């Protein structure tokens, strides 16, 4: 789908025209890689799945310039997401205040 911006052009004779100009679009490699990793994590796909022919064709349809990372790079990306999420959870738990008392009857 192509989205357009409208521009109003005034010509030398004073006539006004509305022109539709396509919005500029650029390919974001980092965002594409994040989506790639998210799909692997959410669908619990094995890392070898990335190198299968049908998956490569599917991702090339996403965008021709997308360089599919190897399964080893994808493992590293998944681990980086895990570490980042773990840090977030630790900070949330550190902010919680609770006092739990256990009594053990012997």
Secondary structure as UniProt FT lines:
FT   STRAND          4..10
FT   TURN            12..13
FT   STRAND          16..22
FT   HELIX           29..42
FT   TURN            43..44
FT   HELIX           47..51
FT   HELIX           53..62
FT   TURN            64..65
FT   HELIX           71..95
//
